[in-house]
Amino acid sequence: MTLIQWFIFFLIIQAVHFLGTWRLYERAGRKRWEAAIPIYNAIVLMKIIDRPTWWTVLLFVPVVNLIMFPVIWVETLRAFGKKSEMDTTLGIVTLGFYIYYINYTQEVTYIPNKNEVKTENTVSALLFALVVATLVHTYFIQPFTIPSSSLEKSLLIGDFLFVSKFHYGARTPMTTVAAPMVHDSIPLVKSKSYSNFPQLPSFRFPGIQKIKRNDIVVFNWPMDTVYQFFDRSGRRAEKPIDKKSNYVKRCVGIPGDSLSIKDGIIYINDKESILPERAKPQFMHIAYAKKGVNMELVKNTGSTEFSRKYIVKPTSQDQLTAIQPYVTDYTQNKDNSLTVITSAEGLSQNLTSSIGLYAQELYDAKADVNLTLKGAEELRNSKAFDSIVRVILPKDATNTSCFPHSKDWSIDNYGPIYIPEAGKTVELNKETLPFYKYLITEYEHNDVKVNGDEIRINGEIAKSYTFKQDYYWMMGDNRHRSEDSRYWGFVPADHIVGKPVFIWMSLDQNIPWSKAIDKIRWERLFTTVGGDGEPVSYFKYFLIALLGYFGYNFYRKRKAKNA
């Protein structure tokens, strides 16, 4: 919507409010015209319903105001004696137009100082609680779940995070009509949670820090939404920026950097990028062993991304049911045994013994395993392996899957590429345009047309371009299992969501809920995402503090009772 359209829409809302409430304003001892003055009428209404003046601000906060309107409708009805559950229901389901009925047909009496009346309305209280939660979710802290293994070892699938909005500065929502506390779809029903119309211009509040190299960052995926990871079909779903799919990656390049990757190692401005201690990048390796690759030894390095193969001879359906949560695939053999494939967790001796199942692990002479460089070195030093070879993808002129899809680059040998910075100018020609055309058109909203060697931006011949905002380069630590900037390019500054700061829960996806105690990764509970050294769980300190709080409260109440 344009500013003029927004202004007209705002005036219509004011007219609707005036026509439905002017008599109620008079019954509350106010003047009729006070219901017609924009913003001032809201301040007066807060006085009428005995609510703080600052509530007026909430009426102009996108998404939050959608919840505030029902709160105000209910509170207005209660201020004039309409306190029944039927009145509350009618006020909400008629979108406030029940107040019109009260305004024109009912001889109601204004009840001043409503806050002194010791009655509560459950719906109103719940709605305002939702307002507070939405404010926190939008501007301060947002929960986030790790959906993929792209940051494996630093962040694991099943980690539940708190993402800070204020570190990099919270954005105001541009989507004005949306369900609160959810992202682009409503849980369970999986239907769209927002309306594309109307949209507001968005701005970012000042943050307490800037994004630094190697920060882990949550952002809106620039290429819109995920139909399927590694989807090359070009399918898109047009979404507002704040409703694009959330990703989390490590920011390895900041505005103004020149980035290149040589044999899987990142270089920034021709210097090797030194990752923080907690970052443990992984690379695909091929393990060779004449006697078979012992997957338990691979698992002992901390690797979790490989499969295991077993021959099992079940004698009952109960045995099959018991191992089903661990099995990813299977084949039936001629002797009625099964060859089953499991994740890295495998079929433990405790499990098979407890159900009386014969299970023998099969070791192939060659296996693909995902390892950190330290883990690979540990296996090389083991006599159980003949060799451990790191997979390094060379440049390939026949493969243009990597951004900008016009080079022979691979995910292990990439660049150099310049990361745009706001206010900086780049030369535009047929060689450089593939790097920046999408930015200029999609993110900076210009019209670009190319005719031979001639480039026109908004109808004018252009031989250079000055960027309006900063851009970032995001990559996963799991180098061969991460769809990141190497595939789809730069992340604009207006797509930045926040900084992950805290892991409050972590669930191992390879362990079934029947073993709930083992499923929880206790060592990851209440750990910080950033910082130096190995992560430390503060969960036990939280429990001690919680017990201390309840103990103190019990002691205080008992002492008061005795007194």
C-alpha positions in Angstrom: 0.0 0.0 0.0 1.1 3.5 -0.8 1.2 6.2 1.9 -1.9 7.8 0.5 -3.7 4.5 0.6 -2.6 4.0 4.2 -3.8 7.5 5.1 -7.2 6.9 3.5 -7.5 3.5 5.3 -6.6 5.2 8.6 -9.3 7.8 8.1 -11.9 5.1 7.4 -11.0 3.4 10.7 -11.4 6.7 12.6 -14.8 7.2 11.0 -15.9 3.7 11.9 -14.8 4.3 15.5 -16.5 7.6 15.8 -19.8 6.4 14.4 -19.9 3.4 16.8 -18.8 5.1 20.0 -19.8 8.8 20.1 -22.8 8.3 22.4 -20.7 6.1 24.7 -18.1 8.9 25.0 -20.9 11.3 26.0 -22.3 8.8 28.6 -18.7 8.7 30.1 -18.8 12.5 30.5 -16.7 13.3 27.5 -17.4 15.4 24.4 -18.8 13.9 21.3 -16.0 15.4 19.1 -13.4 13.6 21.2 -14.4 10.3 19.6 -13.5 11.7 16.2 -9.9 13.1 16.7 -7.3 10.5 15.6 -5.0 9.2 18.3 -6.5 11.6 20.8 -9.7 9.5 20.7 -7.7 6.4 21.7 -6.1 8.3 24.6 -9.5 9.4 25.8 -10.9 5.8 25.4 -8.1 4.5 27.6 -9.2 6.9 30.3 -12.8 5.8 29.9 -11.9 2.1 30.3 -9.4 2.8 33.0 -6.4 1.5 31.2 -2.9 3.0 31.0 -2.4 5.7 28.3 0.6 3.8 26.9 -1.9 1.1 25.7 -2.5 3.6 22.8 0.9 2.8 21.4 -0.1 -0.9 21.1 -2.9 -0.1 18.8 -0.4 1.0 16.2 2.0 -1.9 16.4 1.4 -4.4 13.5 0.1 -7.8 14.5 -0.1 -6.8 18.2 -2.9 -4.4 17.3 -4.9 -7.3 15.9 -5.0 -8.7 19.4 -5.4 -5.3 21.1 -8.6 -4.5 19.2 -10.6 -7.4 20.7 -9.2 -6.4 24.2 -10.4 -2.8 23.7 -13.8 -4.0 22.5 -14.3 -6.2 25.5 -13.0 -3.5 27.9 -15.3 -0.9 26.4 -18.3 -3.2 26.8 -17.4 -3.9 30.4 -17.0 -0.1 31.1 -20.7 0.2 30.3 -21.9 -2.8 32.3 -21.8 -5.4 29.5 -19.8 -8.0 31.4 -21.5 -11.3 30.6 -19.8 -14.0 28.6 -22.4 -13.5 25.9 -21.5 -9.8 25.6 -17.9 -10.7 25.4 -18.5 -13.3 22.7 -20.7 -10.9 20.6 -18.1 -8.2 20.9 -15.4 -10.4 19.4 -17.3 -12.4 16.8 -19.0 -9.3 15.3 -15.5 -7.6 15.1 -16.5 -4.9 17.5 -19.7 -4.0 15.7 -21.8 -5.2 18.7 -20.7 -1.8 20.2 -22.7 -0.1 17.5 -25.8 -1.9 18.8 -25.0 -0.8 22.3 -24.2 2.7 21.2 -27.5 3.3 19.4 -30.1 1.1 21.1 -29.1 0.6 24.7 -29.5 3.0 27.6 -26.3 2.0 29.3 -24.6 3.5 32.4 -20.9 4.3 32.5 -19.1 2.6 35.4 -16.1 4.7 36.4 -13.1 3.4 38.2 -13.6 -0.1 36.8 -10.3 -1.3 38.2 -11.7 -1.1 41.7 -14.4 -3.7 40.8 -13.1 -7.1 41.8 -14.3 -9.0 38.7 -12.2 -10.4 36.0 -12.9 -11.3 32.4 -11.0 -14.5 31.4 -11.1 -13.7 27.7 -9.8 -10.2 28.1 -7.0 -11.4 30.4 -5.9 -14.1 28.0 -6.0 -11.7 25.1 -3.7 -9.2 26.8 -1.4 -12.0 27.9 -1.2 -12.9 24.2 -0.4 -9.2 23.4 2.6 -9.3 25.8 3.8 -12.6 24.5 3.6 -11.3 20.9 5.5 -8.2 21.8 8.3 -10.3 23.3 8.3 -12.7 20.4 8.4 -9.9 17.8 10.9 -7.5 19.4 13.0 -9.3 22.0 13.2 -13.1 22.1 11.9 -15.7 19.6 12.0 -19.5 20.0 13.6 -21.4 17.2 14.2 -25.1 16.4 17.2 -26.4 14.4 15.6 -28.2 11.4 18.7 -29.4 9.6 22.3 -30.6 10.2 24.0 -27.7 8.4 25.6 -26.4 11.6 26.2 -29.9 13.0 28.5 -30.0 16.1 27.8 -26.3 16.8 24.0 -26.7 16.7 22.3 -30.0 16.4 19.0 -31.1 14.9 16.6 -31.1 17.8 18.2 -28.1 19.5 15.6 -25.6 20.8 17.0 -22.1 20.9 16.1 -18.6 22.1 17.0 -16.1 19.3 17.7 -12.5 20.4 16.0 -9.9 18.2 17.7 -6.9 20.0 21.4 -7.9 19.5 21.2 -6.8 15.8 18.1 -4.7 16.2 14.5 -5.9 16.0 12.6 -5.3 12.7 9.1 -3.9 12.7 6.7 -6.3 11.0 5.8 -5.5 7.4 3.0 -8.1 7.4 0.1 -6.4 9.2 -2.4 -9.2 9.2 -1.0 -12.4 10.7 -1.6 -15.0 13.4 0.5 -14.2 16.4 3.3 -16.3 17.7 3.7 -18.4 14.5 5.7 -17.9 11.4 4.4 -18.6 7.8 1.9 -21.4 8.6 -0.4 -22.4 11.4 0.8 -25.5 13.3 -1.2 -28.8 12.8 -3.5 -27.5 10.1 -0.4 -26.2 8.1 -2.5 -23.4 6.5 -1.1 -20.0 5.6 -0.9 -17.8 8.7 -0.9 -14.4 7.2 -2.3 -12.1 4.5 0.0 -10.6 1.9 -2.2 -7.5 2.0 -1.8 -4.9 3.3 2.0 -4.4 3.8 3.8 -1.7 5.8 7.3 -0.3 5.2 9.6 -1.9 7.8 12.6 -0.4 9.7 15.1 -1.8 12.1 15.6 -0.5 15.7 19.2 0.1 16.7 21.0 -3.0 17.8 23.6 -3.4 20.6 26.1 -4.9 18.2 26.9 -5.5 14.5 27.2 -8.9 12.9 30.8 -10.1 13.1 32.5 -12.7 11.0 31.7 -16.2 12.1 28.6 -15.2 14.2 25.8 -17.7 14.0 22.8 -15.8 12.6 19.1 -16.5 12.0 17.8 -14.9 8.8 14.9 -15.1 6.3 15.9 -17.3 3.4 16.3 -14.8 0.5 15.1 -17.3 -2.1 11.6 -17.2 -0.5 10.3 -20.6 0.9 11.5 -24.1 1.1 9.5 -26.5 -1.0 12.2 -29.1 -0.6 15.9 -28.7 0.4 18.3 -28.8 -2.5 15.3 -28.3 -4.9 16.6 -27.2 -8.3 13.2 -26.8 -10.0 13.1 -23.1 -9.6 9.8 -23.2 -7.8 9.0 -20.1 -5.7 6.3 -18.9 -3.3 6.2 -15.1 -3.2 6.3 -14.0 0.5 6.8 -10.9 2.4 10.4 -10.7 3.8 9.3 -11.3 7.4 7.4 -14.4 6.4 10.1 -16.1 4.4 11.5 -19.3 5.7 13.8 -19.0 8.7 17.4 -20.3 8.2 20.3 -20.4 10.6 23.9 -20.4 9.4 27.3 -19.0 10.2 28.1 -15.6 8.8 31.5 -16.2 7.3 31.7 -13.0 5.2 30.6 -9.5 6.1 30.0 -6.5 3.8 33.1 -5.4 1.9 34.8 -8.8 2.2 36.3 -10.7 -0.7 35.6 -14.4 -0.1 37.1 -17.5 -1.7 37.2 -21.2 -0.9 40.2 -23.3 -1.7 40.0 -27.1 -1.1 37.2 -26.5 1.4 39.0 -23.9 3.4 37.5 -20.4 3.6 39.7 -17.4 2.8 38.7 -13.8 3.6 40.6 -11.0 1.8 43.3 -13.7 0.9 43.7 -14.8 4.5 42.5 -18.1 5.9 39.4 -17.6 8.0 40.0 -18.7 11.6 36.9 -20.2 13.1 36.0 -19.9 16.8 36.9 -22.8 19.1 33.3 -24.1 19.3 33.0 -24.3 15.5 33.8 -27.8 14.2 33.4 -27.9 10.5 32.7 -31.3 9.0 33.6 -32.7 5.6 32.7 -35.8 3.7 35.4 -38.5 3.9 35.8 -42.0 2.4 37.0 -44.6 4.9 38.8 -47.7 3.7 39.4 -50.9 5.7 40.1 -54.3 4.3 38.5 -55.9 7.3 35.5 -53.6 7.1 34.9 -50.1 8.3 34.1 -50.3 12.0 31.2 -47.8 12.4 31.4 -47.9 16.2 34.9 -46.4 15.9 33.6 -43.7 13.5 30.8 -42.9 16.0 33.4 -42.5 18.8 34.9 -39.5 16.9 31.6 -37.7 17.4 30.3 -38.3 13.9 26.6 -38.8 13.7 26.0 -38.7 9.9 26.5 -42.2 8.5 24.5 -45.3 8.2 25.0 -48.8 9.6 24.0 -52.2 8.2 22.8 -55.3 10.2 21.6 -58.8 9.6 18.8 -59.5 11.9 16.8 -62.7 12.4 13.5 -61.8 14.1 11.3 -64.6 15.6 8.4 -62.4 16.6 6.4 -59.3 15.7 7.4 -57.8 19.1 11.0 -57.9 18.1 10.3 -56.1 14.8 8.2 -53.5 16.7 11.1 -52.9 19.1 13.7 -52.1 16.4 11.3 -50.2 14.1 12.2 -46.7 15.5 15.9 -47.3 14.6 15.5 -48.7 11.1 15.5 -46.4 8.1 15.4 -49.2 5.4 15.4 -52.9 5.1 15.4 -55.8 2.6 14.1 -59.4 3.0 16.6 -62.1 2.5 16.0 -65.6 1.1 16.6 -67.2 4.5 13.9 -65.0 6.1 16.5 -62.8 7.8 16.5 -59.1 7.2 19.2 -56.7 6.1 18.4 -53.5 7.9 19.9 -50.0 7.6 20.0 -47.7 10.7 21.3 -44.3 11.5 24.6 -43.8 13.4 22.9 -44.8 16.6 22.7 -48.4 15.4 21.1 -51.3 17.3 22.7 -51.4 20.7 23.7 -54.6 22.5 21.4 -53.7 25.3 18.4 -53.4 23.0 19.0 -56.6 21.1 19.7 -58.6 24.3 16.6 -57.3 26.1 14.3 -58.5 23.3 16.3 -61.7 22.4 17.0 -60.6 18.8 19.9 -61.9 16.8 21.7 -59.0 15.2 25.0 -58.9 13.5 26.5 -55.7 12.1 28.0 -55.8 8.6 31.2 -53.9 7.9 31.9 -52.8 4.3 35.4 -52.3 3.0 34.5 -48.7 2.0 32.1 -46.2 3.7 31.1 -42.6 3.3 31.4 -40.8 6.6 31.0 -37.2 7.7 33.9 -36.1 9.9 35.6 -33.2 11.5 39.2 -32.8 10.5 40.2 -33.8 14.1 37.9 -36.9 13.9 39.5 -37.9 10.5 43.0 -37.6 12.0 41.9 -39.9 14.9 40.8 -42.5 12.5 44.0 -42.2 10.5 45.9 -43.0 13.6 43.9 -46.1 14.2 45.2 -49.4 13.0 41.6 -50.5 12.2 41.6 -48.3 9.0 43.7 -48.4 5.9 43.1 -44.8 4.9 40.7 -41.9 5.4 40.4 -39.6 2.3 38.7 -36.2 2.5 36.4 -35.5 -0.4 37.4 -32.3 -2.2 35.2 -31.3 -5.2 37.3 -29.6 -7.9 36.1 -26.9 -10.2 33.9 -28.3 -12.9 33.0 -26.5 -16.2 30.0 -28.8 -16.7 28.5 -28.0 -13.4 27.0 -24.5 -12.7 24.9 -25.4 -9.6 26.8 -22.9 -7.5 25.9 -19.2 -7.4 26.0 -17.2 -9.7 25.4 -20.2 -11.9 27.8 -18.9 -14.6 31.1 -20.1 -13.2 32.8 -23.5 -13.0 33.0 -23.2 -9.2 32.3 -26.0 -6.8 31.4 -25.9 -3.1 35.0 -26.7 -2.2 36.7 -24.5 -4.7 34.8 -21.2 -5.0 35.4 -17.6 -5.8 36.7 -15.0 -5.3 33.5 -13.1 -4.8 32.9 -9.6 -3.4 30.3 -9.2 -0.7 28.4 -5.9 -1.3 28.5 -3.1 1.2 26.0 -0.2 1.5 27.3 2.9 -0.3 30.0 1.0 -2.2 30.0 0.9 -6.0 30.7 -2.0 -8.3 31.4 -2.0 -12.0 28.6 -3.5 -14.1 29.3 -5.6 -17.3 28.4 -8.9 -18.7 31.0 -10.6 -16.4 29.8 -9.0 -13.1 26.1 -8.7 -13.7 25.2 -12.3 -12.9 26.6 -11.7 -9.3 24.5 -8.6 -8.7 21.5 -8.6 -11.0 19.2 -10.4 -8.5 20.2 -8.0 -5.7 19.6 -5.0 -7.8 16.2 -6.2 -9.0 14.7 -8.2 -6.1 16.3 -6.7 -3.0 16.8 -3.1 -4.1 13.7 -2.9 -6.4 15.1 -1.7 -9.7 14.2 -2.6 -13.2 17.2 -4.2 -15.1 17.2 -4.8 -18.8 20.1 -6.2 -20.8 20.5 -5.8 -24.6 23.8 -7.2 -25.8 26.5 -5.4 -23.9 24.1 -2.6 -22.9 22.8 -2.7 -19.3 19.9 -0.4 -18.3 18.7 0.3 -14.8 15.3 1.9 -14.6 15.7 2.9 -18.3 19.1 4.5 -17.8 22.3 3.1 -19.2 24.4 1.8 -16.3 28.1 0.9 -16.1 28.2 0.8 -12.3 25.9 0.4 -9.4 25.9 1.7 -5.8 24.3 -0.6 -3.2 21.6 0.6 -0.9 22.1 -1.9 1.9 24.7 -4.4 3.3 24.9 -8.0 2.3 26.3 -11.1 4.1 27.6 -14.5 3.2 26.1 -17.4 5.2 27.5 -21.0 5.3 27.0 -24.1 7.3 29.7 -25.8 9.3 28.6 -29.1 7.7 30.3 -28.2 4.5 29.0 -30.9 2.2 25.5 -31.0 3.7 24.4 -27.4 3.8 22.4 -25.5 1.3 23.8 -22.0 1.8 25.2 -18.9 0.1 27.3 -21.1 -2.2 24.1 -22.2 -3.9 21.9 -19.1 -3.7 24.1 -16.1 -3.0 24.0 -13.1 -0.7 21.7 -12.4 2.3 20.4 -8.8 2.5 20.6 -6.9 5.7 16.8 -6.5 5.8 16.5 -10.3 5.9 18.4 -10.6 9.2 16.2 -12.0 12.1 18.4 -12.3 15.1 21.2 -13.9 17.0 20.9 -17.4 18.7 22.0 -17.0 22.3 20.7 -19.9 24.3 19.8 -23.6 24.0 17.0 -24.4 26.5 16.2 -27.9 25.2 17.9 -30.5 23.0 16.3 -33.8 21.8 18.2 -36.5 19.9 16.2 -37.3 16.8 17.8 -40.8 16.5 16.4 -42.0 19.9 12.6 -42.8 20.2 10.4 -41.3 22.8 10.1 -44.7 24.5 13.6 -43.9 25.9 12.7 -40.3 26.9 15.5 -40.0 29.4 18.1 -40.9 26.8 16.5 -38.8 24.1 17.2 -35.6 26.0 20.7 -34.3 25.5 21.2 -33.3 29.1 24.7 -31.9 28.5 23.3 -29.3 26.0 20.4 -28.0 28.2 20.8 -24.3 29.2 24.0 -23.8 27.2 25.0 -20.7 25.4 25.4 -20.7 21.7 28.4 -18.3 21.5 31.4 -17.9 23.8 34.9 -19.4 24.1 35.7 -22.9 25.2 33.5 -25.9 25.2 29.7 -25.3 26.0 28.8 -25.6 29.7 25.3 -26.6 30.8 23.8 -24.3 33.4 20.8 -26.6 33.9 21.9 -27.9 37.3 22.4 -24.3 38.5 18.9 -23.5 37.2 17.5 -26.4 39.2 19.4 -25.3 42.4 18.1 -21.8 42.0 14.5 -23.1 41.4 14.6 -25.3 44.5 16.0 -22.4 46.5 13.2 -20.2 45.3 10.5 -22.7 46.2 12.2 -23.5 49.5 12.4 -19.8 50.5 8.7 -19.3 49.5 7.7 -22.3 51.6 9.7 -21.1 54.6 8.3 -17.5 54.3 4.7 -18.7 54.1 5.1 -21.1 57.0 6.7 -18.3 59.1 3.9 -15.9 58.2 1.3 -18.6 59.1 2.9 -19.3 62.5 3.1 -15.5 63.2 
